[in-house]
Every structure is written in C-alpha cells, then in structure tokens.
Amino acid sequence: MDAALLAAAVNAKPGDRVFEAGCGAGAVLTQVAARRQEILLTGLERDPAAAALARENAALNGFEGRMTVVTGDVAEGFRPLDLKPFDWAVSNPPFFDDAGALRAPAPGKRGAWMADDGLAAWSSLLLKATRENGKILMIHRADRLADILSTLGEKAGSFTILPIQPFADQPAKRVLVQAVRTGRAPLKLLPALTLHDRTGAKHTPEAEAILRGEAALAL
C-alpha cells in the first residue's frame, strides 16, 4: 500500500530523472516506470539481494533501459554515488529507528523496518539528491510528521502534506509529504485520503482507482 501510494504521487514530467532511496526489490520504481513512460529512474539499495531483485524486476517488465539500481548505503550520503542531482528524490524509509522499541518480524526484514542511522540520514540524502527547485517526496508514519518537516525544512520548503487515514472517522496513520528544494511557498495541507469505508468493499473507490493505476495523486 505505501509503495503504491508513493508511486502514484510521483508526477514526473517527460525527461525527468527520479531517484529512490532504499528501493528494495523495486516496487516503487517499477510502478513509477509503468505510470510515466518517458522518465529515467535510479534506485539506491544497500542489500545486494534486494538490489538484484530490483534489476530482475526491471528486466522482466521491460524497463531495464530506463531503470538503474545501484548498491550503496543511505548512511554514506549522496556524494559517493557520483550522480548528478535529480528532478525527484523519493523514499519510503524504514518506519522505526529505535531497535529497543520494536522487534522486526524476521531478521531478514530488519532493514525494511529499522532506520539504523535515523530519519535525519534519509532526509539528508534526499535533499542532496535533489536539484534546486526539484521535488522531494516521502511517505511515513503520521506521528513522525514534525520530524520530517524539521529535517527537510533545513533546505526545502513549499511543503504539501496529504494525510492518509484508514477510515473517515479515524486519525491518519500515514502522511505523504512533498517538498521543493529551496522552495518558499506556504505549507499546504490537503484533505485526507481515506482508504476504506464501512460498505464492505476492500477500499474506497478513490483508493481502489489509485491502487489499480487508474488514478494518480496530485500533490
């Protein structure tokens, strides 16, 4: 769900270059590639096995000419990658950075759950990976919104925030946050996206259309 929502919010234009920090097996990159035909994508992944899966997924979907995956660690920053800044830098970072507060469901999933170097390292990488006036996009827990605004706000602005709530009568559990590198426009808080209703359907019509690739998220 998080990967699908993040991918749906990447409104890249033809010719844009998109970077994803922590791309895993390529779920976000391949969805963005399917939605946006004339863009170039680069993923960063520290797990060699996951990076290999991402490359395989690119090949299986016919995206190998537009999608590149490099192996590296977020903690090492952007400079060692020797890449030019991108038009978009996006991420679905691990949701937790305190190993004492949460035990991952399996050792092999620890990297997906735990941000060893904290949220600040991910925000720093996204900022450095984005050209001036480029866009940064992150999906995370709603209760980390203040931290996201603080860490990205050092060099970015023009924030747009989309709360994502499970039901209309429940608090948001996720937020999609878009920022502009060196942007100065006022913060914009959008109406929440509701994922489920009480009719018995799995998703609301709006969420279903997004998940099926029939609609995008305009932030």
C-alpha positions as CSV (number, residue, x, y, z in Angstrom):
1,M,0.0,0.0,0.0
2,D,2.7,2.5,1.0
3,A,4.7,1.8,-2.2
4,A,1.6,2.2,-4.4
5,L,0.7,5.5,-2.8
6,L,4.2,6.8,-3.1
7,A,4.5,5.8,-6.7
8,A,1.1,7.4,-7.5
9,A,2.3,10.7,-6.2
10,V,5.4,10.9,-8.4
11,N,4.0,13.3,-11.0
12,A,7.2,13.4,-13.1
13,K,7.3,15.1,-16.5
14,P,8.8,13.5,-19.7
15,G,12.5,13.8,-19.4
16,D,12.6,14.0,-15.6
17,R,15.1,11.9,-13.6
18,V,13.8,10.2,-10.5
19,F,15.8,8.8,-7.6
20,E,14.6,6.5,-4.9
21,A,16.5,5.9,-1.6
22,G,16.0,2.4,-0.3
23,C,14.4,0.9,-3.4
24,G,14.2,-2.7,-2.1
25,A,13.1,-5.0,-4.8
26,G,11.9,-2.1,-7.0
27,A,8.2,-1.9,-6.1
28,V,8.0,1.9,-6.3
29,L,10.4,2.2,-9.3
30,T,8.6,-0.3,-11.4
31,Q,5.2,1.3,-10.7
32,V,6.5,4.8,-11.5
33,A,8.1,3.4,-14.7
34,A,4.7,1.9,-15.7
35,R,2.8,5.2,-14.9
36,R,5.4,7.5,-16.5
37,Q,6.8,6.4,-19.8
38,E,9.4,9.0,-20.7
39,I,11.4,9.3,-17.5
40,L,14.7,7.8,-16.1
41,L,14.8,6.1,-12.7
42,T,17.7,5.3,-10.4
43,G,17.3,3.3,-7.2
44,L,19.7,3.0,-4.2
45,E,19.6,-0.2,-2.2
46,R,22.2,-1.5,0.4
47,D,21.0,-5.1,0.3
48,P,22.7,-6.8,-2.7
49,A,20.0,-9.5,-2.9
50,A,17.2,-6.9,-3.0
51,A,19.1,-4.8,-5.5
52,A,19.5,-7.9,-7.7
53,L,15.7,-8.5,-7.5
54,A,15.0,-4.9,-8.5
55,R,17.2,-5.2,-11.6
56,E,15.4,-8.5,-12.4
57,N,12.1,-6.8,-12.0
58,A,13.2,-4.0,-14.3
59,A,14.2,-6.5,-16.9
60,L,11.0,-8.6,-16.6
61,N,8.9,-5.5,-17.1
62,G,10.9,-4.2,-20.0
63,F,12.2,-1.2,-18.0
64,E,16.0,-2.0,-18.0
65,G,16.7,0.8,-20.4
66,R,15.1,3.4,-18.1
67,M,15.7,2.0,-14.6
68,T,19.1,1.6,-12.9
69,V,19.7,0.2,-9.5
70,V,23.0,0.9,-7.6
71,T,24.1,-0.7,-4.4
72,G,25.0,1.6,-1.6
73,D,24.1,2.8,1.9
74,V,22.0,5.8,2.8
75,A,24.3,6.5,5.7
76,E,27.2,7.1,3.3
77,G,25.4,10.0,1.7
78,F,24.9,11.0,-1.9
79,R,28.4,12.1,-3.0
80,P,29.9,8.6,-3.2
81,L,27.3,7.7,-5.8
82,D,28.9,10.1,-8.3
83,L,25.5,11.0,-9.7
84,K,24.0,14.4,-10.8
85,P,21.2,15.8,-8.7
86,F,17.7,14.6,-9.8
87,D,14.4,16.2,-10.6
88,W,12.7,14.0,-8.0
89,A,14.0,12.2,-4.9
90,V,11.6,9.9,-3.2
91,S,11.6,7.4,-0.4
92,N,9.5,5.1,1.8
93,P,12.1,5.0,4.7
94,P,12.0,2.4,7.5
95,F,9.4,3.5,9.9
96,F,11.4,2.9,13.1
97,D,14.8,3.9,14.3
98,D,14.8,2.6,17.9
99,A,15.6,-1.1,17.9
100,G,14.7,-1.3,21.6
101,A,11.1,-0.1,20.8
102,L,10.3,-2.6,18.1
103,R,11.5,-6.1,17.2
104,A,11.3,-6.7,13.4
105,P,9.1,-9.7,12.4
106,A,12.1,-11.6,11.0
107,P,15.9,-10.9,10.8
108,G,15.7,-10.6,7.0
109,K,13.2,-7.8,7.3
110,R,15.1,-5.7,9.8
111,G,16.5,-3.3,7.1
112,A,13.0,-2.6,5.9
113,W,11.7,-1.8,9.4
114,M,14.7,-0.1,11.1
115,A,16.5,3.0,10.0
116,D,19.8,2.4,11.6
117,D,21.0,6.0,11.1
118,G,17.7,7.6,11.9
119,L,15.2,9.6,9.8
120,A,17.7,12.5,9.5
121,A,20.1,10.5,7.4
122,W,17.3,9.7,4.9
123,S,16.2,13.3,4.8
124,S,19.7,14.5,4.3
125,L,20.3,12.1,1.4
126,L,17.0,13.2,-0.3
127,L,18.0,16.8,0.0
128,K,21.4,16.3,-1.5
129,A,20.0,14.1,-4.3
130,T,17.6,16.8,-5.5
131,R,18.5,19.7,-7.8
132,E,17.4,23.2,-6.9
133,N,13.6,23.5,-7.3
134,G,13.4,19.7,-7.6
135,K,10.8,17.8,-5.6
136,I,11.3,15.5,-2.6
137,L,8.6,13.0,-1.7
138,M,8.3,10.8,1.3
139,I,5.7,8.5,2.9
140,H,6.0,7.9,6.6
141,R,4.1,7.4,9.8
142,A,1.8,10.3,10.6
143,D,3.3,10.7,14.1
144,R,6.7,11.5,12.5
145,L,5.4,14.5,10.6
146,A,7.1,17.0,12.8
147,D,10.5,15.2,12.4
148,I,10.0,15.2,8.6
149,L,9.3,18.9,8.4
150,S,12.2,19.6,10.7
151,T,14.8,17.6,8.9
152,L,13.7,18.5,5.3
153,G,12.9,22.1,6.3
154,E,16.6,22.9,6.6
155,K,17.0,23.2,2.8
156,A,13.5,22.7,1.4
157,G,10.1,24.3,1.7
158,S,6.8,24.6,-0.2
159,F,5.5,21.6,1.7
160,T,2.4,19.8,0.6
161,I,1.0,17.2,3.1
162,L,-1.5,14.5,2.3
163,P,-2.9,12.7,5.4
164,I,-3.8,9.1,4.8
165,Q,-6.4,7.6,7.1
166,P,-7.8,4.0,7.3
167,F,-11.4,5.2,7.8
168,A,-13.0,8.6,7.6
169,D,-13.7,8.6,11.4
170,Q,-10.1,7.6,12.4
171,P,-6.9,9.6,12.7
172,A,-4.4,9.5,9.8
173,K,-1.7,6.8,10.2
174,R,0.4,7.8,7.2
175,V,1.4,11.1,5.6
176,L,2.7,11.8,2.1
177,V,5.0,14.8,2.3
178,Q,6.2,16.7,-0.8
179,A,8.7,19.4,-0.5
180,V,10.6,21.6,-3.0
181,R,14.3,22.1,-2.7
182,T,14.8,25.7,-1.8
183,G,11.0,26.3,-2.1
184,R,9.5,29.1,-0.2
185,A,5.7,28.8,-0.7
186,P,3.4,28.4,2.3
187,L,2.7,24.9,3.6
188,K,-0.4,23.3,2.1
189,L,-2.4,20.7,4.0
190,L,-4.7,18.6,1.7
191,P,-7.9,16.9,2.5
192,A,-7.2,13.3,3.7
193,L,-7.2,10.3,1.5
194,T,-9.5,7.6,3.1
195,L,-8.5,4.0,2.3
196,H,-11.6,2.1,3.5
197,D,-15.3,2.6,4.2
198,R,-17.9,0.7,6.1
199,T,-19.7,-0.7,3.0
200,G,-17.8,-4.0,3.0
201,A,-15.7,-3.1,-0.1
202,K,-11.9,-3.6,0.4
203,H,-11.1,0.0,-0.5
204,T,-12.9,3.3,-1.2
205,P,-13.4,3.9,-4.9
206,E,-10.7,6.6,-4.8
207,A,-8.2,4.3,-3.2
208,E,-9.1,1.4,-5.5
209,A,-8.5,3.6,-8.6
210,I,-5.1,4.6,-7.3
211,L,-4.1,1.0,-6.5
212,R,-5.1,-0.2,-9.9
213,G,-3.1,2.5,-11.7
214,E,-6.3,4.2,-13.0
215,A,-5.7,7.5,-11.0
216,A,-2.8,9.4,-9.6
217,L,-2.3,11.6,-6.5
218,A,-1.8,15.2,-7.4
219,L,0.1,16.9,-4.6
